[in-house]
Amino acid sequence: MNMNFDLGDLRAFVAVAELGSFRAAADSIHLSQPALSRRVEKLEIALGVRLFDRTTRSVSLTAVGKDFSRKARALLDDLENSLLSMHEVAASQVGEVVIACVPSAVYYFLPKVLRAYREQYPKIRVRIIDDSANAVLESVARGEADFGINIIGTQEPAIDFQVILKESFVAACRRDHPLAKKRKVTWAELGQHDFMTVDKSSGNRLLMDLALANTDVRLSWCYEARHVSTLLGMVESGLGVAVVPRLSMPQGEHATLTSVPLVEPTVDRTVGLIHRRGHELPPSARQLYQMIEKTSPRRSRQ
């Protein structure tokens, strides 16, 4: 038997069986009458039987059609009940979702989403592994985190990378610093001031070094730290200037810190959702993943 039919075909058949009219059935499931007729014919061909006796004035179920209509209705009811049950379980389940995330993305993406997620799933705890890009990638690859938000992973065959944002690196400085008065700053100009950077274990440092490798810019740093948040604290204390991702800067107006666009060259980074390719996310993690995805500036512009 050729089982080439789908749920849409079953719904079309059940609608006609219950309403006794192709026109009324088409209206009830929002299909054109020809489209509904094609679905019923497709089902009959797949089953190898005639389900309806048709005349110009009436439609009635054949004996086989009457038997099959009860089974099809039961099948659709069971499916609907199963889906409702899954939704109820998801809404009331107790568990934990683990996200690995670079710190700058934590500040930008998570607070609003986590608040909404908590309202919808109050019994699910969310654990955040906020770490370097390499550590985030390893956590997801090893299955320690359900998914992650990261700036690396596009070249990993075992990782699915879903782009959610592209952003530029900026020069971070105090508002009373000479660079704060400029509309843009070149990398070469940074070398004229006390320059601070993240260390070589940072994914941000890797992106910057790669971008500058084919230029004449060679910056000598006076302070090096592991985390961007540490650098910003040092900038605020007046120890120098630093290069940081735009997302790392405080949101809104800040009393002390400001940023200036960096050029010659402009250096960008891509932020994306990552998870293990071929591994389906648990329902609770999938809901949070999708909520973060929907907040993506890239998605909102589509």
N, C-alpha and C positions, 0 to 999 in steps of 0.2 A: 504493500500500500504506500502511495506517495503522501507523506505527512507534511506536505508543503502548505501549511496554513499557520496563522498566528492568532493572538488574543483579539486583535481587531476584527478578524473574521468571525470568531466566536461571538463577540459582542453584537456584531451586525445580525447574525443568525438569531440570537436570543431576543433581540429587539423586535424583529419581524414576528417571531413565534409568539411573543407576549402581546403585541399590538395588533397582529393580524393584518398589517398593512405595510407595504414597502415605503409609502410616502410618510406615514406617521413615524415609522421606525427611523427613516433618514433624518427627519426633523429632531427626533429625540436624542440622537447621538451626533448631530451636527455634521452630517455627510450629505452630499448630493444623492439623489435617488439612483442615478447611474452608478456612482461609486459604491453605494451599498449593494446594489444588484451584483456588481462584479465580485464583491467580497463573498456574498452568499454562493455564487456560482463557483468561485475558487474553492470554497469549503466542500461543496458537493463533489467537485472533481477530485479533491484530495481524499475524500472518504469513499468515493466510488458509489455513492447512492444519491437518490433524489430525496430531498428533505421537504419540499413544498409541492403541492398541486396548485398550479396557477391557472386562472382564467382571466378574461378581460375585466371581470368585476370582483373577483375574490381571490384570496390566498388562504390555503389551509395546509396544515402539517400532514405529511404522509405518516403511516404507521411507524416507520423508522424514524421520521422526523420528530414524532411525539416522544419516543423513547430517548432520542438523543438530546432533545431540548431540556429534559429533566437533568440529564447528566452534565450538559454544558452549563446550565444555571447553577448546579451544585459546584461545579469546578470554579466558576467565576466567584461565587460566594465564598468558597474556601480561600481563594486567592486574596480576595478583599479582606477577609477576616485575618489572614496571616499578615498582610501588610499593616493593618491596624494594630495587631498585636505587637509587631516589631517596633512600631512607632511608640507604643505605650511603654514597652520595655526600655527603649532608648531614652525616653523622657524620664524614667524613674530609676534607671540603672545607677549602681554605685560602682565606681572604678577610678582609674587614673589614666590621664593622657600625659605623655612625656614629649616635650618639644625641646630640641636643641636649636640654639639661636645665637647669632652674633649680637653683642650687646646693643649696638646702634639700632638694629632692627627691632629689638625688644621695646625700646622707647617709642618708636614710630608706629609699629603695627599692632602691638598686642593689647595695650590697656583698654581701648574701646571694644575690641573684639572679645577679650576675656570677660568684660563686664556683661556683654550680651550673652555670651556662652553660659556664664554663671546663672543668669536669669532663666535660661532655657533648660539647663541641666545642673541644678543646684547640688546634686549628690556626686558629681564627678569632680575629682581633684585634678589640678593641672600642675605638673612639675616642669620647671624650666631649667634647662642646662644652658646657662649663658656663658659662652666660652669663645675661644678663637675659632676662626674659620676652619682650620685643620681639625681641631677637636670636635667641632660640630659635625663635620663630614664623617669623621670616624665613628661618632656616636650613632649616627643614622645607619652607616654601613654595617656596623656590628649589631644593629637591632636594639641598642640601648635606648634609643629615642624612636617614637612612632614616626616622626617626620621632623624636618628642620627648616629654618630660614637662614640662608647662607649666601656667600658671595663667590664660592667656588663649588665645583661639582659638575660643570657642564661637560667635561671631558671624561667623566667616570662612566664606564659602560654599565655598571651595576646600579647607577643612580639616575633617577628621573628628575630633571631640573625644569621647573615651571617658572618662567620669568614673571615677576610681579612689579619690578621697578628698576629703572636705570637712573643713576645719580652721579654727580660730579664731586671730585675732591675740591675742597676750598681751603684758603688760608685762614686759620683761626688766630685772632689776636685780641688784645684789649682795645676798648673803644678809644683810649688815649694814646694808642700806638700810632706811629707815623703811617703805617700801611692801612690803617682803618679809614683814612681819608681818601684812598684811591678807589676808583671804580673797578679796577681789575689789577691783578698782580701777576708778574711772570715768575716762573720757578727760579730764574737767575737772580731776581730781586730778593728772594728769600735768603740767599747766601750772604746778603749784606747785613743780616740781622742774626741774633742768636736763634738758631734753628733747632727744633726738637722733633723727634720722630718716634714711631713705634718700632720695636725690634724686629729682627728677621724672622721670628716665629709667627708674625702676624700676616694674615692674608692681605691686609691693606698694604703692608710694606712690599709684599711680593708684587702686587699690581702696580705700585708706584715705581719700583725698580725696573720692572719690565717696560713701562711706558717711557722711562728716561734713558733706557739702555742705548737707544739709537740717537740720542741727542748729545750736545756738548755740555749739558748741565751736570755738574758734580757737586752735590751739597755735602758740606761737612757739618755734622750735628754736634751740639754741645751737651744735649740731654737725650736719653733714650729710655723709653718705658714700654711695658708690655701691653698696656691697655689705653685706648683712646680717652677714656674717662679720666685716667691719671694725667694724660697730656693736657686736657682741658683745664684741670685743676692747676697745673703748673703755668699754663698761659694766663689764667685768671690771677695768679700770684705775681705776674709780671716777669717771669723767668725767660720769656722769649715768645716766638711764634711757632705754630705747628701746622701741618697739613692733615686734615681729617675729612672723612666723608660728610657730605652735607647733612645727612640724617643724624649725625652725632651732635650737631650743634643744638643748644637749647631751643625748644619750640617757642615761638613768639619773641617778644622784645626781652632782652636780657640787660640787666643794669651794667654789666662789666664786659661781657664777651660779644664779639661780632665776627662776621666772616666776610671774606672778599673772594670773588671768583678767581680761579687760577687759570692762566693761559700760557701758551707757548711751552709745552703743549697743554691742551685740555685733557684731563685724565678722568675717565668714567669708570664706574663699577656697576655690575649687574647684580641685583638682589633677587633671589628666587626661592621658591618652596622646593624642598628636596625630600624624596623618600626612596626606599629600595624598590628598584624596578622588579616587577613580577610579584611583589608582595602586597596583597590587599590590606588597606588600613582597617583597623577595627572600627565599628560604627561610630563610637564616641570620638575617635581621632579623626575620622573622615569628616564628621560634622564641623569640627574646629578647623580643619584644613580648608574646607570649602568656605567657611566664614571669613578666614583670612584672605583667601583668594578673591572673594567678592569685594574686599576693601582695597584691592590693588588699584593704584592710580592708572595703570595700564588698562585694566578692565573697565574702569569708569569712563575712559575716553572712547571706548569702542561703541 
